[in-house]
């Protein structure tokens, strides 16, 4: 066995620091890799990317149509990137009677370059276990009480396909410029645990 | 493998802790960056990484925060790839450094077959001890294909560093009441399923 239990584990912070030393010494990780990678993530892999796609879809029917056929191409069209193991982005359209919600029951996969790093609650065991089986109940507990007539579609991210929800545009924002619209699109609405209809003009 | 990571539909869990409390733990972005370096440098692939998390001892998996699971998987893979030894890791931290259980055999993709959007398919009733991306809640169940994604490497092979054929994945739609009769909220459940995990359903 490679697992070792002869001593009490030290904190994960200390273990992470040791791994950094190992990669620097034995795998030639450049000294500035961590800082540069973190800066890149903070600058480039942000919720605003998905928000821009959503706002564009709300204002440009042709873009919306392209996005629903091929989300990957629609993201690239706006200059957004994907890691090698995210080969597909599928955009799921909410309607007055259909609500989409995303989960990864086996780990915590998301389209993080497009909607930003997954929030902690998305990685919670409670969310992963329950939202597939008790979708309406979980959404209600999280503050989204859907009418009984709304069809709920749950999407489990079990392969290299990534999903994002295209929320409905709040009626009060019809006619807003695309950059203003992008500011009202939240990460939670693109995961599908909130809707935006209540947003006021 | 039938591990604790396969959480979909498990009962006994509670309210989601939503919204999440803010945090400022700098070791989390550090772990994310170390993992990114290892992936970029092809020290391991994403399926090997996921499987290393799945191989954590059950008690450790269920109690470890998300990024501690990452720490454990990175360390396990660095040991298995011969980059560091468990003794070196323990010496660096001056204490215990838990790792995942050993790697077992993987398996190759099934012979190619093809399915169409709208087709009814069944998820094979397979029990795989290595890396596999079929959640147990759809095993043996019948659903309808709603979307086909571009080919990606077969995870059961890739997770064991075997020759991983590229194959399409299918978004398959199930009804919650078929998955958990009488004990689920009504919904349409979609799961991304690799081609090798599916079989044809004879039309009546």
HADDOCK unambig.tbl for C-alpha pairs under 7 A between the chains (distance, minus, plus):
assign (segid A and resid 1 and name CA) (segid B and resid 101 and name CA) 6.58 0.50 0.50
assign (segid A and resid 1 and name CA) (segid B and resid 102 and name CA) 6.27 0.50 0.50
assign (segid A and resid 2 and name CA) (segid B and resid 99 and name CA) 6.57 0.50 0.50
assign (segid A and resid 2 and name CA) (segid B and resid 101 and name CA) 6.25 0.50 0.50
assign (segid A and resid 2 and name CA) (segid B and resid 102 and name CA) 6.24 0.50 0.50
assign (segid A and resid 3 and name CA) (segid B and resid 98 and name CA) 5.80 0.50 0.50
assign (segid A and resid 3 and name CA) (segid B and resid 99 and name CA) 4.66 0.50 0.50
assign (segid A and resid 3 and name CA) (segid B and resid 100 and name CA) 5.72 0.50 0.50
assign (segid A and resid 3 and name CA) (segid B and resid 101 and name CA) 5.86 0.50 0.50
assign (segid A and resid 4 and name CA) (segid B and resid 97 and name CA) 6.97 0.50 0.50
assign (segid A and resid 4 and name CA) (segid B and resid 98 and name CA) 5.47 0.50 0.50
assign (segid A and resid 4 and name CA) (segid B and resid 99 and name CA) 6.58 0.50 0.50
assign (segid A and resid 5 and name CA) (segid B and resid 96 and name CA) 6.86 0.50 0.50
assign (segid A and resid 5 and name CA) (segid B and resid 98 and name CA) 6.57 0.50 0.50
assign (segid A and resid 6 and name CA) (segid B and resid 96 and name CA) 6.97 0.50 0.50
assign (segid A and resid 7 and name CA) (segid B and resid 95 and name CA) 6.02 0.50 0.50
assign (segid A and resid 7 and name CA) (segid B and resid 96 and name CA) 4.51 0.50 0.50
assign (segid A and resid 8 and name CA) (segid B and resid 95 and name CA) 6.59 0.50 0.50
assign (segid A and resid 8 and name CA) (segid B and resid 96 and name CA) 5.01 0.50 0.50
assign (segid A and resid 9 and name CA) (segid B and resid 95 and name CA) 6.21 0.50 0.50
assign (segid A and resid 9 and name CA) (segid B and resid 96 and name CA) 3.94 0.50 0.50
assign (segid A and resid 9 and name CA) (segid B and resid 97 and name CA) 5.30 0.50 0.50
assign (segid A and resid 9 and name CA) (segid B and resid 98 and name CA) 6.38 0.50 0.50
assign (segid A and resid 10 and name CA) (segid B and resid 95 and name CA) 5.83 0.50 0.50
assign (segid A and resid 10 and name CA) (segid B and resid 96 and name CA) 5.75 0.50 0.50
assign (segid A and resid 10 and name CA) (segid B and resid 97 and name CA) 6.68 0.50 0.50
assign (segid A and resid 12 and name CA) (segid B and resid 68 and name CA) 5.68 0.50 0.50
assign (segid A and resid 13 and name CA) (segid B and resid 27 and name CA) 5.54 0.50 0.50
assign (segid A and resid 14 and name CA) (segid B and resid 93 and name CA) 6.30 0.50 0.50
assign (segid A and resid 15 and name CA) (segid B and resid 93 and name CA) 6.39 0.50 0.50
assign (segid A and resid 15 and name CA) (segid B and resid 97 and name CA) 6.95 0.50 0.50
assign (segid A and resid 16 and name CA) (segid B and resid 27 and name CA) 6.72 0.50 0.50
assign (segid A and resid 16 and name CA) (segid B and resid 31 and name CA) 6.14 0.50 0.50
assign (segid A and resid 16 and name CA) (segid B and resid 71 and name CA) 6.09 0.50 0.50
assign (segid A and resid 18 and name CA) (segid B and resid 89 and name CA) 6.94 0.50 0.50
assign (segid A and resid 18 and name CA) (segid B and resid 92 and name CA) 5.96 0.50 0.50
assign (segid A and resid 18 and name CA) (segid B and resid 93 and name CA) 6.39 0.50 0.50
assign (segid A and resid 19 and name CA) (segid B and resid 75 and name CA) 6.86 0.50 0.50
assign (segid A and resid 20 and name CA) (segid B and resid 34 and name CA) 6.68 0.50 0.50
assign (segid A and resid 26 and name CA) (segid B and resid 83 and name CA) 6.57 0.50 0.50
assign (segid A and resid 34 and name CA) (segid B and resid 30 and name CA) 6.40 0.50 0.50
assign (segid A and resid 34 and name CA) (segid B and resid 33 and name CA) 5.37 0.50 0.50
assign (segid A and resid 37 and name CA) (segid B and resid 33 and name CA) 6.13 0.50 0.50
assign (segid A and resid 38 and name CA) (segid B and resid 29 and name CA) 6.56 0.50 0.50
assign (segid A and resid 38 and name CA) (segid B and resid 33 and name CA) 6.61 0.50 0.50
assign (segid A and resid 87 and name CA) (segid B and resid 150 and name CA) 6.96 0.50 0.50
assign (segid A and resid 88 and name CA) (segid B and resid 149 and name CA) 6.42 0.50 0.50
assign (segid A and resid 88 and name CA) (segid B and resid 150 and name CA) 6.68 0.50 0.50
assign (segid A and resid 105 and name CA) (segid B and resid 6 and name CA) 6.45 0.50 0.50
assign (segid A and resid 105 and name CA) (segid B and resid 7 and name CA) 5.64 0.50 0.50
assign (segid A and resid 105 and name CA) (segid B and resid 8 and name CA) 5.09 0.50 0.50
assign (segid A and resid 106 and name CA) (segid B and resid 5 and name CA) 5.59 0.50 0.50
assign (segid A and resid 106 and name CA) (segid B and resid 6 and name CA) 5.03 0.50 0.50
assign (segid A and resid 106 and name CA) (segid B and resid 7 and name CA) 6.44 0.50 0.50
assign (segid A and resid 106 and name CA) (segid B and resid 135 and name CA) 6.95 0.50 0.50
assign (segid A and resid 107 and name CA) (segid B and resid 5 and name CA) 6.86 0.50 0.50
assign (segid A and resid 119 and name CA) (segid B and resid 20 and name CA) 6.97 0.50 0.50
assign (segid A and resid 120 and name CA) (segid B and resid 20 and name CA) 5.81 0.50 0.50
assign (segid A and resid 121 and name CA) (segid B and resid 16 and name CA) 6.38 0.50 0.50
assign (segid A and resid 121 and name CA) (segid B and resid 17 and name CA) 5.77 0.50 0.50
assign (segid A and resid 121 and name CA) (segid B and resid 18 and name CA) 5.87 0.50 0.50
assign (segid A and resid 121 and name CA) (segid B and resid 19 and name CA) 6.85 0.50 0.50
assign (segid A and resid 121 and name CA) (segid B and resid 20 and name CA) 5.74 0.50 0.50
assign (segid A and resid 124 and name CA) (segid B and resid 16 and name CA) 6.92 0.50 0.50
assign (segid A and resid 126 and name CA) (segid B and resid 13 and name CA) 5.22 0.50 0.50
assign (segid A and resid 126 and name CA) (segid B and resid 14 and name CA) 5.80 0.50 0.50
assign (segid A and resid 126 and name CA) (segid B and resid 15 and name CA) 6.52 0.50 0.50
assign (segid A and resid 126 and name CA) (segid B and resid 16 and name CA) 5.51 0.50 0.50
assign (segid A and resid 127 and name CA) (segid B and resid 16 and name CA) 5.59 0.50 0.50
assign (segid A and resid 128 and name CA) (segid B and resid 7 and name CA) 6.20 0.50 0.50
assign (segid A and resid 128 and name CA) (segid B and resid 8 and name CA) 6.05 0.50 0.50
assign (segid A and resid 129 and name CA) (segid B and resid 7 and name CA) 4.68 0.50 0.50
assign (segid A and resid 129 and name CA) (segid B and resid 8 and name CA) 4.38 0.50 0.50
assign (segid A and resid 129 and name CA) (segid B and resid 9 and name CA) 5.12 0.50 0.50
assign (segid A and resid 129 and name CA) (segid B and resid 10 and name CA) 5.31 0.50 0.50
assign (segid A and resid 130 and name CA) (segid B and resid 8 and name CA) 6.71 0.50 0.50
assign (segid A and resid 130 and name CA) (segid B and resid 9 and name CA) 5.76 0.50 0.50
assign (segid A and resid 130 and name CA) (segid B and resid 10 and name CA) 6.99 0.50 0.50
assign (segid A and resid 132 and name CA) (segid B and resid 8 and name CA) 6.27 0.50 0.50
assign (segid A and resid 132 and name CA) (segid B and resid 9 and name CA) 6.23 0.50 0.50
assign (segid A and resid 132 and name CA) (segid B and resid 189 and name CA) 6.87 0.50 0.50
assign (segid A and resid 133 and name CA) (segid B and resid 9 and name CA) 5.25 0.50 0.50
assign (segid A and resid 133 and name CA) (segid B and resid 176 and name CA) 6.74 0.50 0.50
assign (segid A and resid 133 and name CA) (segid B and resid 184 and name CA) 5.07 0.50 0.50
assign (segid A and resid 133 and name CA) (segid B and resid 185 and name CA) 6.19 0.50 0.50
assign (segid A and resid 134 and name CA) (segid B and resid 184 and name CA) 5.57 0.50 0.50
assign (segid A and resid 134 and name CA) (segid B and resid 185 and name CA) 4.94 0.50 0.50
assign (segid A and resid 135 and name CA) (segid B and resid 185 and name CA) 6.18 0.50 0.50
assign (segid A and resid 136 and name CA) (segid B and resid 185 and name CA) 6.15 0.50 0.50
assign (segid A and resid 142 and name CA) (segid B and resid 18 and name CA) 6.55 0.50 0.50
assign (segid A and resid 151 and name CA) (segid B and resid 187 and name CA) 6.58 0.50 0.50
assign (segid A and resid 152 and name CA) (segid B and resid 187 and name CA) 4.97 0.50 0.50
assign (segid A and resid 152 and name CA) (segid B and resid 188 and name CA) 6.25 0.50 0.50
assign (segid A and resid 153 and name CA) (segid B and resid 187 and name CA) 5.84 0.50 0.50
assign (segid A and resid 153 and name CA) (segid B and resid 188 and name CA) 4.74 0.50 0.50
assign (segid A and resid 153 and name CA) (segid B and resid 189 and name CA) 5.92 0.50 0.50
assign (segid A and resid 154 and name CA) (segid B and resid 188 and name CA) 6.17 0.50 0.50
assign (segid A and resid 154 and name CA) (segid B and resid 189 and name CA) 4.81 0.50 0.50
assign (segid A and resid 154 and name CA) (segid B and resid 190 and name CA) 5.82 0.50 0.50
assign (segid A and resid 155 and name CA) (segid B and resid 189 and name CA) 6.20 0.50 0.50
assign (segid A and resid 155 and name CA) (segid B and resid 190 and name CA) 4.68 0.50 0.50
assign (segid A and resid 155 and name CA) (segid B and resid 191 and name CA) 5.99 0.50 0.50
assign (segid A and resid 156 and name CA) (segid B and resid 190 and name CA) 6.06 0.50 0.50
assign (segid A and resid 156 and name CA) (segid B and resid 191 and name CA) 4.91 0.50 0.50
assign (segid A and resid 156 and name CA) (segid B and resid 192 and name CA) 6.73 0.50 0.50
assign (segid A and resid 157 and name CA) (segid B and resid 191 and name CA) 6.79 0.50 0.50
assign (segid A and resid 157 and name CA) (segid B and resid 192 and name CA) 6.33 0.50 0.50
assign (segid A and resid 158 and name CA) (segid B and resid 133 and name CA) 5.98 0.50 0.50
assign (segid A and resid 158 and name CA) (segid B and resid 191 and name CA) 6.49 0.50 0.50
assign (segid A and resid 158 and name CA) (segid B and resid 192 and name CA) 5.35 0.50 0.50
assign (segid A and resid 159 and name CA) (segid B and resid 133 and name CA) 6.98 0.50 0.50
assign (segid A and resid 159 and name CA) (segid B and resid 192 and name CA) 5.42 0.50 0.50
assign (segid A and resid 159 and name CA) (segid B and resid 193 and name CA) 6.68 0.50 0.50
assign (segid A and resid 160 and name CA) (segid B and resid 152 and name CA) 6.92 0.50 0.50
assign (segid A and resid 161 and name CA) (segid B and resid 149 and name CA) 6.85 0.50 0.50
